[in-house]
Structure formats: C-alpha cells, structure tokens
Amino acid sequence: MRKMLCPQCKIAAMYVKNANGERLLVYVTEGGRVVPKNPEQSLDGFDISEVYCLGCSWHGSPKKLVRY
C-alpha cells in the first residue's frame, strides 16, 4: 500500500474526527481511500471527507494529498 503525503510537510500520518471531536489515526492510499492506521479499528462515525495532518497545521480533502 502506497501512502499519500501532506502537501506541506510531506508526512503520511493523518487523522480524522467524529462528531464528538475524537480522533482516529489514518493513512490515505494512492487511490484516495482513507484507512485506519490500526486495521482492527473502524471508520464508522468518522468524517473521512476531511483529513488532518499530524505534522503541521494542514487539513483538507484526502484528494489534495500528494505522492512523494
């Protein structure tokens, strides 16, 4: 699985939020698919239309991530 990177700081570690503000660590695959870092966790209830970078202040659509 090839991971997409933050357009600002070029790291792959992202997170998504749910309605309660809880965070779930994720990666975005080359096809734009959001997958949990821990495969045993579920994305149910999390908004996957916006991802947040763990390394800087960038956030946006998973489609705006870049390849290395």
N, C-alpha and C positions, 0 to 999 in steps of 0.2 A: 504494500500500500504506500503510495507516494503522497506525502502531506504537502498541502498548500501553506504558504507563509504570509505573515503580516507584511503589508506593503511598506510599512515604516521601518520596523526593526528587524525584519526577516527571521522571526522565530515561528515555530509551528504550534506552540501551546496557546490554546484559546479556551474560553469558557462561554457558556450560555446561562441565561437566567430564567427563572419561572416567575409566576405572579407574586410569590412571596419574597422575591429577591434572593432566593437561594441560588447558588452557583453549581454548575457541573462542568468539570474539565472535559474538553473535547478536542478533536483534531478535525480538519476538513480534508477530505480526499481530493485527488486530482479531478474527479468528476463533479466536485461541489457538494458531495454528500457529507453531512455532519455525523461523526461517530464518537461515542463516548471513549475517553481515554481508557477507562476500565470497562472491558466488554460485558461485564456482568451487570452494569448499571443501565437503566432505561432512560430514554429521552422523553418519556411521557410527561406532559405538563410543562415542558421547557420550550421557550420560543427559539426555534432554530433559524428564524429569518434574520437574526442579528447575532453576530459573534463579537466577543470582546477579547482583546489581546492581553496576555498575562505580562508581557514585557514592556509595554508602553501604554499610552492613552488611546490608541486607535480602537475604533469599533465600527462595524458596518456589516453589510451583506457578505455572506460567505463567497459570493461570486466576485467580490473585489480583491480577494486574496491572490497572491502571485506565486508562480513557480520559481524555483531557485535556478 
